């Protein structure tokens, strides 16, 4: 079930009410950093698997 635009708006309003407008940018930056680290870690894993396949 895909998330529609109305659902995204409701989630944004809920987050705004829950965390407040001052805390949201900080949470966004933290989420972005976490996502970037995860992406780099998974890229490293796939690169390792490609190297193993080349060795065989």
N, CA, C and O atoms as CSV, one atom per row, in Angstrom:
chain,resi,resn,atom,element,x,y,z
A,1,UNK,N,N,0.845,-1.172,0.000
A,1,UNK,CA,C,0.000,0.000,0.000
A,1,UNK,C,C,0.893,1.238,0.000
A,1,UNK,O,O,1.583,1.493,0.987
A,2,UNK,N,N,0.893,2.000,-1.068
A,2,UNK,CA,C,1.751,3.186,-1.144
A,2,UNK,C,C,1.245,4.316,-0.240
A,2,UNK,O,O,0.060,4.413,0.079
A,3,UNK,N,N,2.187,5.152,0.150
A,3,UNK,CA,C,1.845,6.310,0.981
A,3,UNK,C,C,1.483,7.459,0.051
A,3,UNK,O,O,2.289,7.869,-0.784
A,4,UNK,N,N,0.281,7.969,0.199
A,4,UNK,CA,C,-0.188,9.057,-0.642
A,4,UNK,C,C,0.179,10.411,-0.069
A,4,UNK,O,O,0.715,10.502,1.036
A,5,UNK,N,N,-0.109,11.461,-0.818
A,5,UNK,CA,C,0.233,12.815,-0.357
A,5,UNK,C,C,-0.514,13.221,0.916
A,5,UNK,O,O,0.032,13.953,1.741
A,6,UNK,N,N,-1.744,12.758,1.084
A,6,UNK,CA,C,-2.500,13.101,2.291
A,6,UNK,C,C,-1.845,12.459,3.510
A,6,UNK,O,O,-1.762,13.074,4.573
A,7,UNK,N,N,-1.384,11.229,3.353
A,7,UNK,CA,C,-0.708,10.545,4.462
A,7,UNK,C,C,0.573,11.271,4.843
A,7,UNK,O,O,0.876,11.414,6.028
A,8,UNK,N,N,1.325,11.729,3.853
A,8,UNK,CA,C,2.565,12.457,4.141
A,8,UNK,C,C,2.291,13.754,4.888
A,8,UNK,O,O,3.042,14.124,5.791
A,9,UNK,N,N,1.226,14.440,4.516
A,9,UNK,CA,C,0.865,15.678,5.201
A,9,UNK,C,C,0.482,15.383,6.649
A,9,UNK,O,O,0.879,16.115,7.555
A,10,UNK,N,N,-0.279,14.325,6.872
A,10,UNK,CA,C,-0.676,13.964,8.236
A,10,UNK,C,C,0.538,13.573,9.074
A,10,UNK,O,O,0.614,13.932,10.249
A,11,UNK,N,N,1.473,12.853,8.498
A,11,UNK,CA,C,2.696,12.484,9.214
A,11,UNK,C,C,3.504,13.731,9.558
A,11,UNK,O,O,4.038,13.835,10.663
A,12,UNK,N,N,3.600,14.677,8.627
A,12,UNK,CA,C,4.341,15.913,8.871
A,12,UNK,C,C,3.691,16.733,9.992
A,12,UNK,O,O,4.388,17.281,10.846
A,13,UNK,N,N,2.372,16.814,9.987
A,13,UNK,CA,C,1.673,17.555,11.039
A,13,UNK,C,C,1.870,16.883,12.387
A,13,UNK,O,O,2.099,17.559,13.390
A,14,UNK,N,N,1.784,15.560,12.419
A,14,UNK,CA,C,1.988,14.819,13.662
A,14,UNK,C,C,3.403,15.026,14.193
A,14,UNK,O,O,3.590,15.239,15.391
A,15,UNK,N,N,4.408,14.965,13.304
A,15,UNK,CA,C,5.795,15.176,13.724
A,15,UNK,C,C,5.991,16.591,14.254
A,15,UNK,O,O,6.701,16.798,15.238
A,16,UNK,N,N,5.366,17.556,13.607
A,16,UNK,CA,C,5.464,18.949,14.053
A,16,UNK,C,C,4.862,19.119,15.442
A,16,UNK,O,O,5.430,19.809,16.289
A,17,UNK,N,N,3.729,18.500,15.671
A,17,UNK,CA,C,3.093,18.593,16.989
A,17,UNK,C,C,3.887,17.839,18.056
A,17,UNK,O,O,3.974,18.279,19.202
A,18,UNK,N,N,4.464,16.703,17.668
A,18,UNK,CA,C,5.174,15.868,18.628
A,18,UNK,C,C,6.522,16.468,19.026
A,18,UNK,O,O,6.859,16.502,20.210
A,19,UNK,N,N,7.294,16.939,18.048
A,19,UNK,CA,C,8.656,17.401,18.315
A,19,UNK,C,C,8.793,18.914,18.367
A,19,UNK,O,O,9.738,19.417,18.975
A,20,UNK,N,N,7.900,19.640,17.764
A,20,UNK,CA,C,7.986,21.095,17.749
A,20,UNK,C,C,8.816,21.585,16.578
A,20,UNK,O,O,9.640,20.841,16.045
A,21,UNK,N,N,8.607,22.834,16.173
A,21,UNK,CA,C,9.281,23.354,14.982
A,21,UNK,C,C,10.790,23.541,15.163
A,21,UNK,O,O,11.524,23.524,14.176
A,22,UNK,N,N,11.265,23.717,16.386
A,22,UNK,CA,C,12.699,23.934,16.594
A,22,UNK,C,C,13.492,22.636,16.519
A,22,UNK,O,O,14.673,22.654,16.170
A,23,UNK,N,N,12.871,21.527,16.836
A,23,UNK,CA,C,13.574,20.249,16.903
A,23,UNK,C,C,13.589,19.516,15.549
A,23,UNK,O,O,14.457,18.674,15.318
A,24,UNK,N,N,12.641,19.827,14.659
A,24,UNK,CA,C,12.538,19.092,13.397
A,24,UNK,C,C,13.773,19.201,12.502
A,24,UNK,O,O,14.197,18.176,11.968
A,25,UNK,N,N,14.379,20.378,12.303
A,25,UNK,CA,C,15.583,20.431,11.460
A,25,UNK,C,C,16.731,19.580,12.016
A,25,UNK,O,O,17.470,18.948,11.262
A,26,UNK,N,N,16.862,19.576,13.330
A,26,UNK,CA,C,17.913,18.772,13.962
A,26,UNK,C,C,17.653,17.277,13.731
A,26,UNK,O,O,18.578,16.519,13.438
A,27,UNK,N,N,16.404,16.867,13.862
A,27,UNK,CA,C,16.053,15.469,13.606
A,27,UNK,C,C,16.265,15.101,12.145
A,27,UNK,O,O,16.696,13.989,11.840
A,28,UNK,N,N,15.967,16.021,11.246
A,28,UNK,CA,C,16.185,15.779,9.819
A,28,UNK,C,C,17.653,15.587,9.491
A,28,UNK,O,O,18.010,14.696,8.720
A,29,UNK,N,N,18.504,16.418,10.074
A,29,UNK,CA,C,19.950,16.276,9.849
A,29,UNK,C,C,20.460,14.944,10.395
A,29,UNK,O,O,21.255,14.266,9.745
A,30,UNK,N,N,20.002,14.573,11.584
A,30,UNK,CA,C,20.423,13.308,12.183
A,30,UNK,C,C,19.965,12.129,11.324
A,30,UNK,O,O,20.715,11.173,11.127
A,31,UNK,N,N,18.745,12.199,10.819
A,31,UNK,CA,C,18.237,11.132,9.948
A,31,UNK,C,C,19.038,11.055,8.659
A,31,UNK,O,O,19.348,9.965,8.179
A,32,UNK,N,N,19.375,12.210,8.098
A,32,UNK,CA,C,20.170,12.239,6.871
A,32,UNK,C,C,21.560,11.649,7.071
A,32,UNK,O,O,22.046,10.901,6.223
A,33,UNK,N,N,22.196,11.980,8.181
A,33,UNK,CA,C,23.520,11.425,8.473
A,33,UNK,C,C,23.447,9.913,8.649
A,33,UNK,O,O,24.304,9.181,8.154
A,34,UNK,N,N,22.428,9.454,9.352
A,34,UNK,CA,C,22.259,8.017,9.569
A,34,UNK,C,C,22.038,7.298,8.246
A,34,UNK,O,O,22.618,6.238,8.009
A,35,UNK,N,N,21.209,7.865,7.392
A,35,UNK,CA,C,20.938,7.270,6.087
A,35,UNK,C,C,22.202,7.233,5.230
A,35,UNK,O,O,22.447,6.250,4.530
A,36,UNK,N,N,23.001,8.293,5.280
A,36,UNK,CA,C,24.246,8.342,4.518
A,36,UNK,C,C,25.235,7.282,5.009
A,36,UNK,O,O,25.876,6.611,4.200
A,37,UNK,N,N,25.361,7.130,6.328
A,37,UNK,CA,C,26.252,6.108,6.880
A,37,UNK,C,C,25.788,4.709,6.496
A,37,UNK,O,O,26.604,3.852,6.157
A,38,UNK,N,N,24.486,4.479,6.548
A,38,UNK,CA,C,23.943,3.172,6.169
A,38,UNK,C,C,24.212,2.884,4.701
A,38,UNK,O,O,24.586,1.769,4.340
A,39,UNK,N,N,24.023,3.884,3.863
A,39,UNK,CA,C,24.262,3.722,2.425
A,39,UNK,C,C,25.729,3.401,2.159
A,39,UNK,O,O,26.034,2.520,1.355
A,40,UNK,N,N,26.638,4.107,2.828
A,40,UNK,CA,C,28.063,3.843,2.654
A,40,UNK,C,C,28.432,2.449,3.146
A,40,UNK,O,O,29.255,1.776,2.525
A,41,UNK,N,N,27.842,2.006,4.245
A,41,UNK,CA,C,28.147,0.675,4.781
A,41,UNK,C,C,27.645,-0.412,3.841
A,41,UNK,O,O,28.349,-1.394,3.606
A,42,UNK,N,N,26.452,-0.255,3.305
A,42,UNK,CA,C,25.927,-1.276,2.406
A,42,UNK,C,C,26.671,-1.260,1.079
A,42,UNK,O,O,26.822,-2.304,0.445
A,43,UNK,N,N,27.132,-0.102,0.654
A,43,UNK,CA,C,27.927,-0.030,-0.575
A,43,UNK,C,C,29.239,-0.780,-0.382
A,43,UNK,O,O,29.708,-1.473,-1.285
A,44,UNK,N,N,29.824,-0.636,0.800
A,44,UNK,CA,C,31.053,-1.358,1.103
A,44,UNK,C,C,30.839,-2.858,1.093
A,44,UNK,O,O,31.713,-3.603,0.652
A,45,UNK,N,N,29.701,-3.311,1.569
A,45,UNK,CA,C,29.401,-4.744,1.571
A,45,UNK,C,C,29.235,-5.276,0.153
A,45,UNK,O,O,29.729,-6.356,-0.168
A,46,UNK,N,N,28.545,-4.525,-0.691
A,46,UNK,CA,C,28.361,-4.996,-2.064
A,46,UNK,C,C,29.676,-4.955,-2.832
A,46,UNK,O,O,29.913,-5.804,-3.692
A,47,UNK,N,N,30.530,-3.984,-2.537
A,47,UNK,CA,C,31.843,-3.940,-3.180
A,47,UNK,C,C,32.683,-5.142,-2.778
A,47,UNK,O,O,33.400,-5.704,-3.607
A,48,UNK,N,N,32.599,-5.544,-1.501
A,48,UNK,CA,C,33.323,-6.718,-1.030
A,48,UNK,C,C,32.837,-7.976,-1.735
A,48,UNK,O,O,33.644,-8.831,-2.099
A,49,UNK,N,N,31.527,-8.100,-1.933
A,49,UNK,CA,C,30.977,-9.266,-2.616
A,49,UNK,C,C,31.422,-9.296,-4.066
A,49,UNK,O,O,31.715,-10.368,-4.595
A,50,UNK,N,N,31.482,-8.131,-4.729
A,50,UNK,CA,C,31.940,-8.069,-6.111
A,50,UNK,C,C,33.402,-8.486,-6.215
A,50,UNK,O,O,33.786,-9.171,-7.163
A,51,UNK,N,N,34.218,-8.077,-5.249
A,51,UNK,CA,C,35.624,-8.461,-5.235
A,51,UNK,C,C,35.776,-9.965,-5.066
A,51,UNK,O,O,36.641,-10.573,-5.695
A,52,UNK,N,N,34.941,-10.574,-4.222
A,52,UNK,CA,C,35.005,-12.023,-4.008
A,52,UNK,C,C,34.627,-12.775,-5.276
A,52,UNK,O,O,35.221,-13.805,-5.594
A,53,UNK,N,N,33.639,-12.259,-5.998
A,53,UNK,CA,C,33.203,-12.907,-7.246
A,53,UNK,C,C,34.296,-12.822,-8.306
A,53,UNK,O,O,34.482,-13.759,-9.083
A,54,UNK,N,N,35.020,-11.705,-8.341
A,54,UNK,CA,C,36.100,-11.537,-9.303
A,54,UNK,C,C,37.268,-12.481,-9.021
A,54,UNK,O,O,37.936,-12.950,-9.942
A,55,UNK,N,N,37.503,-12.754,-7.736
A,55,UNK,CA,C,38.596,-13.618,-7.344
A,55,UNK,C,C,38.348,-15.073,-7.748
A,55,UNK,O,O,39.303,-15.818,-7.970
A,56,UNK,N,N,37.100,-15.482,-7.844
A,56,UNK,CA,C,36.775,-16.887,-8.164
A,56,UNK,C,C,36.915,-17.184,-9.585
A,56,UNK,O,O,36.678,-18.316,-10.006
